[in-house]
């Protein structure tokens, strides 16, 4: 990743599920969970997910998983 791309500021235009949106923030959501109650179930631990805060064209905001976001201000891996 070039310095120019890594220093790009938010908000950025994007597409989510075929709809043009604006991405305001990329973040990692983390949470902990207790151990399962039955024998052999998963132990206590922490989980995380890469997320994005997007604004739809109607002005509504939504948190979506980051893999759903495609930025539209980049072509061929180079900044415009």
Secondary structure, DSSP 4 states (H G I P E B T S, - for coil): --HHHHTPPSPEEEEETTEEEEEEEEEEEEEEEPPPSSTT-PPSEEEEEEEEEEEETTS-EEEEEGGGEEESSEETTEE-
